[in-house]
Amino acid sequence: MSVETPFKSLMMTVLMTPEMANFAGHVHGGAILRLLDQVAYACAARYSGCYVVTLSVDQVTFREPVHVGELVTFRASINYTGQTSMEVGIRVEAERIRERTSRHVMTCYFTMVAVDEAGRPTRVAPVSVGTSVERRRWAAAQLRREFRKEVERRSLEIRQHPEDLLGNGPA
């Protein structure tokens, strides 16, 4: 059984305020990351009906700075589900209120895992992929999942020889 469509997506808009600014006067990347994690949590928890935890974050690239006074809209959707995990894709747009202009500042992907009361992973309903956009997102999420597994495999190979990372001995 899949979860109804309205629970597959979430939108949140936040006004960027002065306490979010960094030394350059732009919104601090950490403030955006914190909001991204909250949005991913809300979307995945709403979809699964469970408490969820962040497993990984992919492709966080700040394309443009975000400024104090702008409205930032986070558009999140469940792109893919595994047995206990969900990929949440998040598109971030910044809006200059007075100019009435909006720009795409980031897209990233969170992998969230549903957990039970004891903190153990628990099953989630498979996401339905009815539209062409949903099918495209699902296929792309599958590729990202395979890529993450390959990166993890290679990272484990590197960790088997930690001396290579420390710069000890000949190259």
Secondary structure, 3 states (H helix, E strand, C coil): CCCCHHHHEEEEEEECCHHHECCCCEECHHHHHHHHHHHHHHHHHHHHCCEEEEEEEECCCCCCCCECCCEEEEEEEEEEECCCEEEEEEEEEEEECCCCEEEEEEEEEEEEEEECCCCCECCCCCCCCCCHHHHHHHHHHHHHHHHHHHHHHHHHHHHCCCHHHHCCCCC
